[in-house]
């Protein structure tokens, strides 16, 4: 590679995310009632650190972009009982339905299943000297919380989410 090619390649790496080729991911979309509209390939949402900071509250930024955790019994939705859908605070992907929400007694919103396994990614988290399974949004990589195997039937799972990583939309609302 000559000097001109190296300079050109370096300049390309500095282009904003919108100018680069977007990675495609599969996401299942849902209408306002929670009915599946099917799975489609969509562009992965990638933003700069500055763009995330501008969009999110300080706590939501820490939780979603740096795998933080809100304190128990302090975040939104831990005691919410309204009927609707829970979307990603970062990219608006539908993640959970209130029909799967239950009171786990932990102080965080808990669900026994995501609305679609397609929309979440589960990965091993060995932080803090324990082995857990972290849950993130497939479309934007936002950290949402963790899933545990001590939940109720029918799945036996407890998706213990950070409320600041979610946005509630009442069923039927746009």
N, C-alpha and C positions, 0 to 999 in steps of 0.2 A: 504494500500500500504506500503510495507516495504522499508527500506532505499535503497536497490539495485534497486528496481523498480522506485523509485523517481529519482535516479541518471540517470538511463537509459532513462526515459521519458524526463528529462531535456536535456540530450545529443541529443536526437532526435530533440528537438525544435531548436537546434543550427545548424542543418545541413543546407547547402546551399539550396536555393530554388529548384535547379535542382534535388536534392536528395529526395525531398518530393513529394507526390502524387499531380499531377497537376489537377487543376480544369478545366473542359471542358466548352467551350462556343460555341454558334452557330454564325458563321460568313458567310456572303455571299461573295464569291470570284468572281473576275472579271478578264477577260483577258485584254490585252493591248489596245484593242479597246473599252473597257467599256461594253462588253457583259457578262452577268451573267454566271458563271460556276456552280451556285447552292449554296445551303447552306450546310455547313458541320460542324461537331463538331471538334473543334481544342483546343489545350491546351491554357489556359489563360497565357499571358506573365506576369511573376512576376519576378522582379529583386530587388536587394538590392539598397539602396540609393547610394552607391558608384558606382554601375554598371550604374545607370541612369546618374549620374554626369559625368562619363567617356564617355558615349555615346552622350550626348546632350550638346549644348552650354549652358552657364549660364542662358540666357534668356529663352531658350526652356525648360530647367530644371525647372525654377521657374514657368513658365506658365503651363506646363503639369503635373508636380508632386506636385505643391503647389497652383494651381488655380490662378496663377498670370495673368496679362494682359499686352500685349505689348502696347506701346503708339500708338494712332491713327496716320495713315499716315507714320509710320516708319517701319513696318514689311513687309516681302515679300508678294507678291500676292495681296495686296489691289487694285492695279491698273493693274493687269495682265489680259491679254485677249487671251492668247494662248489656243489652244484646247488640252485638256488632262484630266487626273485624278489627284485628290488630295488624298494623302495617309497619314496615321498617321506617324509622325516623329519618334515615339517610336517603333512601331511594324509593320509598312508598310501595315496595313489594309486599303483597299480602302474605302474612306469616302464620297467624293464628286466628281461630274462630272462637268467639266467647262460649260457644256450645261445648268446647273442650276445656274451658277454664274451671278451676276448682280452688277451694281454700285449702292450701297445704299447711297453713300455720307458720310459714317461714318468713312472711313479710315481703315476699316478692310475688308478682303475678306468676301463677303456675298453670300449666296446661298438660293434659295427658297425651296430646299429639299436635304436631303442626298441621295447618290446613292442607299442606302438600309437602311431602318429603323432598320434592324437587326444589323447593324454594329455600331450603336450609342446608347447611353443610355442618357435619359433625366431625370433630377432630380431637385427638388426644391432647390433654392439657396436664402437664406434669408440674405446674407451678405450685409453690407453697408446700412442697414435700408430699403432695398427694396426687393420685391419678384420677382425673376427672375427664368428662367429655364436654368440650366447649361446643357451643352452637353459634353459628354465624349466618348472615344473610348471603345467599349464593350470588346475588346480583352486585352487591357492593362491598362484600367482606366485612360488614359491620359486626362486631362482637355483640351478641345478644344476651348470653348467659350460659348455663350448663344444663345438661340432661342427666337425670339420675334414675336408678331402677327401683325407686321406692314409691312409685305413683299408684293411683287407683286403677281398677279395671276400666276399660278393656285392655289397655296396653301395659299397665304396670310401670309406666314411665312418668317422670315429673320433669317437664321442661320448665326450669326455674329461670325466668327471664328478668332482666333489668327493665323496669318500667320506662326509664328515660330513653331506652333503645326502641321503644314502640310508640305508635300513634294510633289512638282508637278512633274508629269511624262507626257511628251508629248504623245498624243494618238498614239498608235501603237508601242511605245518604250517598251523595256523589263523592 
